[in-house]
Amino acid sequence: ETGEVENHYGNPVELHCNVSAAVGENAMESFGSLTGYSRTIYVADTNCPIDENSIIWFGAPTTGAHNYIVLGRADSKNGILYAIREVSES
C-alpha cells in the first residue's frame, strides 16, 4: 500500500571471480562519481545474475550476516564490473 519495496533473497550461490584488493583509478573511472564503494568485482560471464540488489559474503561464512552489498554494475561485451561496499552487521 505504501509503495515500499522489500527484497527477498534465495540461498547463497558460490561464484568464482576477480575481487580487487582496494579501489583503484581504473575502477573510479568506470563508475564516474560513485565513490562510496570499497572494492570491485570483475566477472567474465556476461550472464552473471548479480545486480544492484545483491548481497555478498566475501571471505566470510554464509551462515552469518553478509558483509558486502552491490552498489553499481558496469557492463561491457567482455564482462561485468561491480562496485561493492563493505557493511557491518547491524
DSSP file (Angstrom, degrees, kcal/mol; ACC not computed):
  #  RESIDUE AA STRUCTURE BP1 BP2  ACC     N-H-->O    O-->H-N    N-H-->O    O-->H-N    TCO  KAPPA ALPHA  PHI   PSI    X-CA   Y-CA   Z-CA
    1    1 A E              0   0    0      0, 0.0     0, 0.0     0, 0.0     0, 0.0   0.000 360.0 360.0 360.0 -30.5    0.0    0.0    0.0
    2    2 A T        -     0   0    0      2,-0.1     3,-0.1     1,-0.0     0, 0.0   0.613 360.0-119.5 -90.0 -12.3    2.9    2.4    0.7
    3    3 A G        +     0   0    0      1,-0.3     2,-0.1     0, 0.0    -1,-0.0   0.465  62.8 146.4  86.7   0.9    4.9    1.6   -2.4
    4    4 A E        -     0   0    0      1,-0.0     2,-0.4     2,-0.0    -1,-0.3  -0.440  41.1-138.1 -72.0 146.2    7.9    0.4   -0.4
    5    5 A V        -     0   0    0     -2,-0.1     2,-0.5    -3,-0.1    -1,-0.0  -0.887  12.9-164.2-108.9 135.9    9.9   -2.5   -1.9
    6    6 A E        -     0   0    0     -2,-0.4     2,-0.3     2,-0.0    -2,-0.0  -0.980  16.4-136.3-120.0 124.6   11.2   -5.3    0.2
    7    7 A N        -     0   0    0     -2,-0.5     2,-0.4    46,-0.0    -2,-0.0  -0.573  13.9-161.5 -80.2 139.8   13.9   -7.6   -1.3
    8    8 A H        -     0   0    0     -2,-0.3     2,-0.3     0, 0.0    -2,-0.0  -0.986   9.7-157.7-120.7 132.0   13.6  -11.3   -0.9
    9    9 A Y        -     0   0    0     -2,-0.4     2,-0.1     1,-0.1    45,-0.0  -0.842   4.9-146.8-114.6 146.3   16.8  -13.5   -1.3
   10   10 A G        -     0   0    0     -2,-0.3     3,-0.1     1,-0.2    -1,-0.1  -0.080  52.0 -52.4 -87.0-164.7   17.2  -17.2   -2.2
   11   11 A N        -     0   0    0      1,-0.1    -1,-0.2    -2,-0.1     0, 0.0  -0.413  69.5 -92.0 -71.0 149.0   20.0  -19.4   -1.0
   12   12 A P        -     0   0    0      0, 0.0     2,-0.4     0, 0.0    -1,-0.1  -0.289  38.2-150.8 -61.1 146.3   23.6  -18.2   -1.4
   13   13 A V        -     0   0    0     -3,-0.1     2,-0.2     2,-0.0    -3,-0.0  -0.978  15.5-121.7-121.7 132.8   25.4  -19.3   -4.7
   14   14 A E        -     0   0    0     -2,-0.4     2,-0.4     2,-0.0     0, 0.0  -0.542  33.0-177.3 -75.0 136.7   29.1  -19.8   -4.9
   15   15 A L        -     0   0    0     -2,-0.2     2,-0.6     2,-0.0    -2,-0.0  -0.999  19.6-147.7-138.1 132.4   30.8  -17.6   -7.6
   16   16 A H        +     0   0    0     -2,-0.4     2,-0.3     2,-0.0    -2,-0.0  -0.898  41.8 134.8-101.0 121.3   34.5  -17.5   -8.7
   17   17 A C        -     0   0    0     -2,-0.6     2,-0.7    26,-0.1    26,-0.2  -0.909  58.4 -85.2-154.5 176.8   35.5  -14.0   -9.8
   18   18 A N  E     -A   42   0A   0     24,-2.2    24,-3.0    -2,-0.3     2,-0.5  -0.850  39.7-170.6 -97.2 115.8   38.3  -11.4   -9.5
   19   19 A V  E     -A   41   0A   0     -2,-0.7    22,-0.2    22,-0.2    -2,-0.0  -0.921  21.6-124.1-109.2 129.4   37.9   -9.2   -6.4
   20   20 A S        -     0   0    0     20,-3.0     3,-0.1    -2,-0.5    -1,-0.0  -0.296   5.3-136.4 -69.8 154.1   40.1   -6.1   -6.1
   21   21 A A  S    S-     0   0    0      1,-0.3     2,-0.3    18,-0.1    -1,-0.1   0.838  85.2 -14.8 -76.0 -34.9   42.3   -5.6   -3.1
   22   22 A A  S    S-     0   0    0     18,-0.0     2,-0.3    -3,-0.0    -1,-0.3  -0.962  88.0 -74.7-159.0 166.6   41.3   -1.9   -3.0
   23   23 A V        -     0   0    0     15,-0.5     2,-0.2    -2,-0.3    16,-0.0  -0.537  53.2-170.1 -72.0 130.2   39.6    0.7   -5.2
   24   24 A G     >  -     0   0    0     -2,-0.3     4,-1.7     1,-0.0     3,-0.1  -0.603  37.2 -96.5-114.9 177.6   42.0    1.9   -7.9
   25   25 A E  H  > S+     0   0    0      1,-0.2     4,-1.8     2,-0.2     5,-0.2   0.882 119.6  54.7 -62.8 -41.8   41.9    4.7  -10.5
   26   26 A N  H  > S+     0   0    0      1,-0.2     4,-1.4     2,-0.2    -1,-0.2   0.891 108.7  48.6 -61.7 -39.6   40.6    2.5  -13.3
   27   27 A A  H  > S+     0   0    0      1,-0.2     4,-1.4     2,-0.2    -1,-0.2   0.878 106.8  56.2 -67.9 -37.5   37.6    1.4  -11.2
   28   28 A M  H  < S+     0   0    0     -4,-1.7     4,-0.4     1,-0.2     3,-0.3   0.897 106.8  50.1 -61.6 -40.1   36.8    5.0  -10.3
   29   29 A E  H >< S+     0   0    0     -4,-1.8     3,-0.7     1,-0.2    -1,-0.2   0.855 105.3  58.0 -66.8 -34.3   36.6    6.0  -14.0
   30   30 A S  H 3< S+     0   0    0     -4,-1.4    -1,-0.2     1,-0.2    -2,-0.2   0.835 115.1  34.6 -65.6 -33.3   34.2    3.1  -14.6
   31   31 A F  T >< S-     0   0    0     -4,-1.4     3,-1.9     1,-0.3    -1,-0.2   0.283  93.1-154.4-108.2  10.1   31.7    4.3  -12.1
   32   32 A G  T <  S-     0   0    0     -3,-0.7    -1,-0.3    -4,-0.4    -2,-0.1  -0.316  73.0  -1.2  60.2-123.2   32.1    8.0  -12.5
   33   33 A S  T 3  S+     0   0    0     -2,-0.1     2,-0.9    -4,-0.1    -1,-0.3   0.411  97.9 115.5 -86.4   3.1   31.1   10.0   -9.4
   34   34 A L    <   +     0   0    0     -3,-1.9     3,-0.1    -6,-0.2    -3,-0.1  -0.634  30.7 154.7 -72.9 107.1   30.1    6.9   -7.4
   35   35 A T        +     0   0    0     -2,-0.9    -1,-0.2     1,-0.1     2,-0.1   0.424  39.8  92.8-117.2  -1.0   32.7    7.0   -4.6
   36   36 A G        +     0   0    0     49,-0.0     2,-0.3    47,-0.0    -1,-0.1   0.016  66.1  98.5 -88.2  30.6   31.1    5.1   -1.7
   37   37 A Y        -     0   0    0     -3,-0.1    48,-0.3    48,-0.1   -14,-0.1  -0.853  52.1-162.5-119.9 157.3   32.5    1.7   -2.5
   38   38 A S  S    S+     0   0    0     46,-2.0   -15,-0.5    -2,-0.3     2,-0.3   0.642  71.3  12.7-111.9 -18.6   35.5   -0.2   -1.1
   39   39 A R  E     - B   0  84A   0     45,-1.9    45,-2.5   -17,-0.1     2,-0.3  -0.940  60.9-136.2-147.6 168.0   36.2   -2.9   -3.7
   40   40 A T  E     - B   0  83A   0     -2,-0.3   -20,-3.0    43,-0.2     2,-0.4  -0.947   9.3-151.8-126.6 154.5   35.3   -4.0   -7.2
   41   41 A I  E     -AB  19  82A   0     41,-2.0    41,-2.9    -2,-0.3     2,-0.5  -0.988   6.2-160.1-122.6 133.2   34.4   -7.4   -8.7
   42   42 A Y  E     -AB  18  81A   0    -24,-3.0   -24,-2.2    -2,-0.4     2,-0.4  -0.968   9.2-176.9-114.5 130.2   35.1   -8.4  -12.3
   43   43 A V  E     - B   0  80A   0     37,-2.6    37,-2.8    -2,-0.5     5,-0.1  -0.992  19.6-158.4-125.7 127.9   33.2  -11.3  -13.8
   44   44 A A  S    S+     0   0    0     -2,-0.4     2,-0.8    35,-0.2    -1,-0.1   0.734  73.0  91.7 -76.0 -22.2   33.9  -12.6  -17.3
   45   45 A D    >   -     0   0    0      1,-0.2     3,-1.5    35,-0.1    34,-0.1  -0.643  61.5-163.0 -77.5 110.2   30.4  -14.2  -17.5
   46   46 A T  T 3  S+     0   0    0     -2,-0.8    -1,-0.2     1,-0.3    33,-0.1   0.541  87.7  61.9 -73.4  -4.6   28.1  -11.6  -19.1
   47   47 A N  T 3  S+     0   0    0     33,-0.0    -1,-0.3     2,-0.0    -2,-0.1   0.170  71.9 142.8-101.3  15.9   25.1  -13.6  -17.8
   48   48 A C    <   -     0   0    0     -3,-1.5    -5,-0.0     1,-0.1    31,-0.0  -0.348  48.9-142.3 -59.2 131.7   26.1  -13.2  -14.2
   49   49 A P        +     0   0    0      0, 0.0    -1,-0.1     0, 0.0     2,-0.1   0.475  61.5 117.8 -80.1  -1.0   23.0  -12.8  -12.0
   50   50 A I        +     0   0    0      2,-0.1     2,-0.2     3,-0.0    -2,-0.0  -0.437  37.2 161.6 -67.2 136.9   24.5  -10.2   -9.6
   51   51 A D    >   -     0   0    0     -2,-0.1     3,-1.9    19,-0.0    19,-0.2  -0.766  56.6 -73.6-140.2-171.0   22.7   -6.8   -9.7
   52   52 A E  T 3  S+     0   0    0      1,-0.3    18,-0.1    -2,-0.2    -2,-0.1   0.602 127.3  55.4 -67.4 -10.4   22.4   -3.7   -7.5
   53   53 A N  T 3  S+     0   0    0     16,-0.1    -1,-0.3     2,-0.1     2,-0.1   0.400  85.1 114.7 -99.5   2.0   20.1   -5.5   -5.1
   54   54 A S    <   -     0   0    0     -3,-1.9    16,-1.9    15,-0.0     2,-0.3  -0.389  51.5-151.6 -78.4 149.8   22.6   -8.4   -4.4
   55   55 A I  E     -C   69   0A   0     14,-0.2     2,-0.4    -2,-0.1    14,-0.2  -0.906  15.6-155.3-115.3 149.5   24.3   -9.1   -1.1
   56   56 A I  E     -C   68   0A   0     12,-2.9    12,-1.9    -2,-0.3    11,-1.6  -0.966  18.8-153.8-134.0 141.0   27.7  -10.8   -0.9
   57   57 A W        +     0   0    0     -2,-0.4     2,-0.6     9,-0.2     5,-0.1  -0.962  23.6 178.8-106.9 110.5   29.7  -12.8    1.5
   58   58 A F  S    S-     0   0    0     -2,-0.6    -2,-0.0     1,-0.1     0, 0.0  -0.954  73.0 -15.1-118.2 114.6   33.4  -12.3    0.8
   59   59 A G  S    S+     0   0    0     -2,-0.6    -1,-0.1     1,-0.2    -2,-0.0   0.743 118.3 100.3  67.1  23.2   35.8  -14.1    3.0
   60   60 A A  S    S-     0   0    0      4,-0.0    -1,-0.2     0, 0.0     2,-0.1  -0.971  81.6 -98.8-137.1 150.2   33.0  -14.7    5.5
   61   61 A P    >   -     0   0    0      0, 0.0     3,-1.5     0, 0.0    -3,-0.1  -0.457  23.7-134.5 -70.6 141.5   30.9  -17.8    6.2
   62   62 A T  T 3  S+     0   0    0      1,-0.3     4,-0.1    -2,-0.1    -4,-0.0   0.511  99.7  75.6 -74.1  -2.5   27.4  -17.7    4.5
   63   63 A T  T 3  S+     0   0    0      2,-0.1    -1,-0.3     3,-0.0     2,-0.1   0.672  97.0  52.3 -79.9 -16.2   25.9  -18.9    7.8
   64   64 A G  S <  S-     0   0    0     -3,-1.5     2,-0.1     1,-0.2     3,-0.1  -0.268 108.2 -57.8-103.1-167.1   26.4  -15.4    9.2
   65   65 A A        -     0   0    0      1,-0.1    -1,-0.2    -2,-0.1    24,-0.1  -0.404  60.7-100.7 -72.2 149.2   25.4  -12.0    8.0
   66   66 A H        -     0   0    0      1,-0.1    -9,-0.2    -2,-0.1    -1,-0.1  -0.303  25.8-158.3 -65.0 155.6   26.5  -10.7    4.6
   67   67 A N        +     0   0    0    -11,-1.6    20,-2.1     1,-0.1     2,-0.3   0.424  66.9  43.3-120.2   0.5   29.5   -8.3    4.6
   68   68 A Y  E     -CD  56  86A   0    -12,-1.9   -12,-2.9    18,-0.3     2,-0.3  -0.990  57.1-160.9-141.6 151.9   29.2   -6.5    1.2
   69   69 A I  E     -CD  55  85A   0     16,-2.0    16,-2.4    -2,-0.3     2,-0.5  -0.948  27.6-114.8-126.4 152.9   26.4   -5.0   -0.9
   70   70 A V  E     + D   0  84A   0    -16,-1.9    14,-0.2    -2,-0.3     3,-0.1  -0.757  31.3 174.0 -89.7 127.1   26.5   -4.2   -4.6
   71   71 A L  E     +     0   0A   0     12,-3.3     2,-0.3    -2,-0.5    13,-0.2   0.741  61.7   4.7-101.5 -31.1   26.3   -0.5   -5.4
   72   72 A G  E     - D   0  83A   0     11,-1.4    11,-2.0   -21,-0.1     2,-0.4  -0.989  51.9-149.7-156.0 160.6   26.7   -0.4   -9.1
   73   73 A R  E     - D   0  82A   0     -2,-0.3     2,-0.5     9,-0.2     9,-0.2  -1.000   6.3-169.4-137.0 130.7   27.2   -2.5  -12.3
   74   74 A A  E     - D   0  81A   0      7,-3.0     7,-2.5    -2,-0.4     2,-0.2  -0.957  15.6-156.7-123.7 111.1   29.1   -1.6  -15.4
   75   75 A D  E     + D   0  80A   0     -2,-0.5     2,-0.3     5,-0.2     5,-0.2  -0.572  17.0 168.2 -87.9 147.3   28.6   -3.9  -18.4
   76   76 A S  E >   - D   0  79A   0      3,-2.1     3,-0.6    -2,-0.2    -2,-0.0  -0.901  49.8-102.4-142.0 174.0   30.9   -4.5  -21.3
   77   77 A K  T 3  S+     0   0    0     -2,-0.3   -31,-0.1     1,-0.2     3,-0.1   0.703 121.0  46.0 -73.2 -16.2   31.0   -7.1  -24.1
   78   78 A N  T 3  S-     0   0    0      1,-0.2     2,-0.3   -33,-0.1    -1,-0.2   0.501 125.9 -46.8-102.6  -6.9   33.8   -8.9  -22.3
   79   79 A G  E <   - D   0  76A   0     -3,-0.6    -3,-2.1   -33,-0.1     2,-0.4  -0.989  58.3 -81.7 165.7-169.8   32.5   -9.0  -18.8
   80   80 A I  E     -BD  43  75A   0    -37,-2.8   -37,-2.6    -2,-0.3     2,-0.5  -0.991  23.4-155.1-132.3 136.3   30.9   -7.1  -15.9
   81   81 A L  E     -BD  42  74A   0     -7,-2.5    -7,-3.0    -2,-0.4     2,-0.4  -0.945  14.5-165.0-110.9 130.6   32.4   -4.8  -13.3
   82   82 A Y  E     -BD  41  73A   0    -41,-2.9   -41,-2.0    -2,-0.5     2,-0.5  -0.916  14.1-144.0-116.5 141.7   30.6   -4.4   -9.9
   83   83 A A  E     -BD  40  72A   0    -11,-2.0   -12,-3.3    -2,-0.4   -11,-1.4  -0.917  26.8-175.6 -99.5 126.5   31.2   -1.8   -7.2
   84   84 A I  E     -BD  39  70A   0    -45,-2.5   -46,-2.0    -2,-0.5   -45,-1.9  -0.921  13.7-153.2-125.3 151.4   30.7   -3.2   -3.8
   85   85 A R  E     - D   0  69A   0    -16,-2.4   -16,-2.0    -2,-0.3     2,-0.2  -0.972  21.2-120.7-124.7 137.0   30.7   -1.7   -0.3
   86   86 A E  E     - D   0  68A   0     -2,-0.4     2,-0.3   -18,-0.2   -18,-0.3  -0.538  31.7-168.5 -73.4 137.6   31.6   -3.4    3.0
   87   87 A V        -     0   0    0    -20,-2.1     2,-0.3    -2,-0.2     3,-0.0  -0.907  14.0-132.1-124.7 154.3   28.8   -3.3    5.5
   88   88 A S        -     0   0    0     -2,-0.3     2,-0.2     1,-0.0   -22,-0.1  -0.764  34.6 -95.3-104.5 154.1   28.8   -4.1    9.2
   89   89 A E              0   0    0     -2,-0.3    -1,-0.0     1,-0.1   -22,-0.0  -0.471 360.0 360.0 -67.5 131.2   26.3   -6.3   10.9
   90   90 A S              0   0    0     -2,-0.2    -1,-0.1    -3,-0.0    -2,-0.0   0.429 360.0 360.0-107.8 360.0   23.6   -4.2   12.5
